[in-house]
Amino acid sequence: MSFPSKDLKFRLEYAALRLIVGIVRALPIDVSQRISAFCWKRIAPRTKRHARARANLAIAFPEKTEEEREAIAVASWANLGRVMAELMQIDRIIADPDRLQSPQAHVINRYKNKMGPVVGATLHQGNWELSIWPLTSAGAMPAAVYRLVKNPYVDRYLRAQRKHLVPGGLLAQGRDSEGNTGEAQKTARLLLDYLRRGGRLGLVCDLPDGSGLPIEFFGEIAHSTPAPAMIARRTGARIFMARCIRIGEQSRFRIELKELRVRRTNNVGDDIRQTTADLHKQFETWIRDDPTQYMWANRRWTDLPKGHPAAR
């Protein structure tokens, strides 16, 4: 029996993933993430995305020298390498209470049955996947939006690996293996209904959005998703911002929470724009606090001159 070429490719990719996961999980968490960090900080600087990371850092930190920005970029790749190994062992990390600290978690624990619908907004800093843990550990049963993986075997596996971290389920955005957006369109309807029924939803909100709002970010215009503000404004939800910062170089983290005031005036458009701007001001503050743990290689700024390295 022969599989269609695309299906065979998907199966081979899935088999390769499971092999890598098996190797990573055969090692202690802190050993596997150190090896991954070592590899990433030596290989990634040789790729084209490193040039974009350096260009983005030049925008964000023009006062720093090239050597200082290069050191931040390399440290950022090392953090991403650690994250990649940790994503294969999320169940082990959340099963060890000593690995996760959350100074403000008592607020969620105390008021989880009274706080109503919640939008959790995070950014690609530290290990962002774990930012939702305070809601999960409080029994708030959060759901989250994630980018659909085109390989259906890999997609199912990744969903299954996150069921203990996101017990409310994962809602997909993006295109499937056939280029369809049907599930993503269904997601928009589902998440609004979910929040109107008092649900708690996690979103990663710092990626570029070509159809988003032009918001100032590190002094340049970045088209940014209005989703947290729009959803909160429409459903009456509160917005809790979260970041998961690595402590030292181990797989130990501090998850910080901060409630963002959702503007609610008679001008809905201005409310959404200003709330989105406030969200990104806090993101900028957090990134400046520790730029080495931020993922700098994304195409973040969209109104840059043609040919600018960060616009490629």
C-alpha positions in Angstrom: 0.0 0.0 0.0 1.4 3.4 -0.9 0.5 6.7 0.6 -0.1 9.9 -1.3 3.2 11.9 -1.5 1.9 14.6 0.8 0.7 12.1 3.4 4.0 10.2 3.3 5.8 13.5 3.9 3.6 14.3 6.8 4.1 10.8 8.3 7.9 11.1 8.0 7.9 14.5 9.6 5.8 13.1 12.5 8.2 10.2 12.9 11.2 12.5 13.0 9.4 14.7 15.6 8.7 11.6 17.8 12.3 10.5 17.5 13.6 13.9 18.6 11.0 14.0 21.5 12.2 10.6 22.6 15.8 11.7 22.7 15.0 14.9 24.6 12.8 13.1 27.1 15.5 10.5 27.8 17.5 13.2 29.5 16.8 15.3 32.6 15.0 18.5 31.8 17.9 20.8 32.7 20.4 18.7 30.7 18.3 18.6 27.5 17.5 22.3 27.6 21.2 23.2 28.1 22.2 21.0 25.1 19.5 22.6 23.0 20.6 26.1 24.0 24.2 25.3 23.1 23.1 24.2 19.7 20.8 27.1 19.0 23.2 29.8 20.0 25.8 28.4 17.6 23.7 27.6 14.6 21.0 30.3 14.6 23.5 33.3 14.3 24.5 31.8 10.9 20.9 32.0 9.5 19.2 34.9 7.7 16.8 35.4 10.7 19.8 36.5 12.8 20.2 39.6 10.6 16.5 40.4 11.2 17.0 40.0 15.0 20.0 42.3 14.9 18.0 44.9 12.9 15.1 44.7 15.3 17.4 45.2 18.2 18.9 48.3 16.5 15.4 49.8 16.3 14.6 48.9 19.9 18.0 49.8 21.5 19.7 52.4 19.3 21.7 53.6 22.3 23.5 50.2 22.7 26.6 49.2 20.8 26.6 46.6 18.0 28.5 44.3 20.4 25.8 44.7 23.1 23.0 44.0 20.6 24.8 41.0 19.2 25.2 39.6 22.7 21.5 40.0 23.3 20.6 38.3 20.0 22.8 35.3 20.8 21.3 35.0 24.3 17.9 35.2 22.8 18.6 32.3 20.5 19.9 30.3 23.5 16.6 31.0 25.4 14.7 29.9 22.3 16.7 26.7 22.3 15.8 26.0 25.9 12.1 26.7 25.1 12.2 24.2 22.3 13.4 21.4 24.6 11.0 22.4 27.3 8.0 22.3 25.0 8.6 18.6 24.7 8.5 18.2 28.5 5.7 20.6 29.6 4.0 17.8 31.6 7.2 17.3 33.6 7.6 21.0 34.3 4.1 21.6 35.5 4.2 18.4 37.7 7.1 19.9 39.7 5.8 22.8 41.8 9.3 24.0 42.6 9.8 25.0 38.9 7.0 27.6 38.7 6.5 30.7 40.9 3.7 33.1 40.5 3.6 35.9 43.1 0.2 37.2 42.1 -1.4 33.7 41.7 -3.3 34.1 45.0 -5.6 36.7 43.2 -6.7 34.1 40.7 -7.1 31.4 43.3 -9.2 33.6 45.5 -11.5 35.2 42.9 -11.6 32.6 40.1 -15.3 32.0 40.7 -16.2 35.7 40.9 -14.0 37.3 38.2 -16.1 36.4 35.2 -14.6 36.0 31.7 -10.9 36.6 31.3 -8.6 37.2 28.4 -5.0 36.3 29.2 -2.5 38.2 27.0 1.2 37.2 26.8 4.3 37.8 24.6 7.2 35.7 23.3 9.4 36.2 26.4 10.9 33.5 28.7 8.8 30.4 28.1 5.5 32.0 27.0 3.7 28.7 26.8 3.7 28.4 30.6 2.2 31.9 31.1 -1.3 30.4 31.3 -0.4 28.2 34.3 -1.8 30.4 37.1 -5.3 30.1 35.5 -4.9 26.3 35.1 -3.5 25.7 38.6 -6.4 27.6 40.1 -8.9 25.3 38.4 -10.1 28.0 36.0 -10.0 25.6 33.0 -8.6 28.0 30.4 -8.6 27.6 26.7 -6.0 29.1 24.3 -5.7 30.1 20.7 -2.8 28.5 18.8 -1.5 28.5 15.2 -2.7 25.4 13.3 0.2 23.2 12.2 -0.3 22.1 8.6 0.9 18.5 9.3 -2.2 16.9 10.8 -0.3 14.2 12.7 2.0 16.8 14.3 -0.9 19.0 15.0 -2.8 16.3 16.9 0.3 15.3 18.8 1.0 18.9 19.9 -2.6 19.4 21.0 -2.4 16.2 23.1 0.8 17.3 24.8 -0.9 20.5 26.0 -4.1 19.1 27.4 -2.8 19.4 31.0 -1.6 22.9 30.5 -4.7 24.1 28.6 -7.5 21.9 29.9 -10.2 24.1 28.3 -8.8 23.1 24.8 -6.9 24.7 22.0 -8.7 26.8 19.3 -6.9 26.9 16.0 -6.0 29.9 13.8 -4.3 29.7 10.4 -4.6 27.3 7.4 -4.7 23.5 7.4 -2.8 21.1 5.2 -5.1 21.9 2.2 -4.9 25.6 2.7 -8.4 25.9 4.2 -9.2 28.4 6.9 -12.5 26.9 8.0 -11.4 25.9 11.4 -9.9 29.3 12.0 -13.2 31.0 11.0 -15.0 28.7 13.4 -12.5 29.6 16.1 -13.6 33.3 16.0 -17.2 32.3 16.7 -16.4 29.8 19.3 -14.1 32.0 21.4 -16.7 34.8 21.6 -19.3 32.4 22.7 -16.9 30.8 25.1 -16.1 34.1 26.8 -19.7 35.2 27.0 -20.3 32.0 29.0 -17.6 33.1 31.5 -14.6 31.3 29.9 -10.9 32.1 30.3 -8.9 32.4 27.1 -5.1 32.7 26.5 -3.6 34.7 23.6 -0.1 35.4 22.4 -0.3 39.0 21.2 3.1 40.3 20.0 3.3 38.8 16.5 2.9 41.0 13.5 -0.7 41.4 12.1 -0.9 42.8 8.6 -4.6 43.7 9.2 -4.0 44.9 12.7 -3.9 48.4 14.3 -0.8 50.6 13.7 0.5 50.9 17.2 3.8 52.5 18.4 6.2 49.9 19.6 9.8 50.9 20.6 9.2 54.2 18.7 8.2 52.6 15.3 4.8 51.6 14.0 4.0 48.0 14.4 0.7 46.6 13.1 -0.6 44.7 16.1 -3.6 42.5 16.8 -6.5 44.2 18.4 -8.0 40.8 19.4 -7.6 41.1 23.3 -9.1 44.6 23.4 -11.8 43.8 20.9 -12.8 40.5 22.6 -12.8 42.1 26.0 -14.8 45.1 24.8 -17.4 42.9 23.2 -17.8 40.3 25.9 -17.2 42.3 29.1 -14.1 40.3 29.9 -11.1 41.4 32.0 -7.6 41.4 30.5 -4.8 39.9 32.6 -1.3 40.3 31.0 1.2 37.6 31.9 4.9 36.9 31.2 6.9 33.8 32.2 10.4 34.7 33.0 13.2 32.2 33.3 15.2 32.2 36.5 18.9 32.0 35.7 19.5 29.4 33.0 17.5 26.5 34.4 13.9 25.4 33.6 12.6 27.4 36.6 10.2 30.3 36.0 8.5 33.3 37.6 5.1 34.0 36.1 4.0 37.7 36.6 0.5 38.9 36.2 -0.8 42.4 35.7 -4.4 43.4 35.0 -4.9 45.8 32.1 -7.6 48.3 32.3 -10.0 47.9 29.4 -11.3 51.3 28.2 -15.1 51.4 27.9 -16.4 54.7 26.6 -19.0 55.6 23.9 -16.3 55.3 21.2 -15.6 51.6 20.7 -12.9 52.1 18.1 -10.9 54.5 20.2 -11.3 52.2 23.2 -9.9 49.2 21.3 -7.0 51.3 19.8 -6.0 52.8 23.2 -6.3 49.5 25.1 -4.1 47.8 22.4 -1.6 50.6 22.8 -1.6 50.2 26.6 -1.0 46.5 26.1 2.1 47.1 24.0 3.5 49.7 26.3 3.6 47.1 29.0 5.1 44.6 26.6 7.8 47.1 25.8 8.5 47.7 29.5 8.8 44.0 30.1 11.1 43.5 27.1 13.4 46.3 28.2 13.6 44.7 31.7 15.2 41.5 30.1 15.7 41.7 26.3 17.8 38.5 26.3 14.6 36.4 26.9 12.6 38.0 24.1 12.3 36.4 20.6 13.7 39.1 18.3 13.6 37.3 14.9 10.0 38.0 14.0 9.1 40.5 11.3 7.7 43.0 13.9 7.7 46.4 12.2 5.8 46.9 9.0 6.2 50.5 8.0 9.9 50.5 7.6 11.8 51.7 4.4 12.1 49.2 1.6 15.3 47.2 2.0 15.6 47.7 5.8 16.8 44.4 7.3 14.0 44.3 9.8 11.4 44.6 7.0 12.6 41.5 5.2 
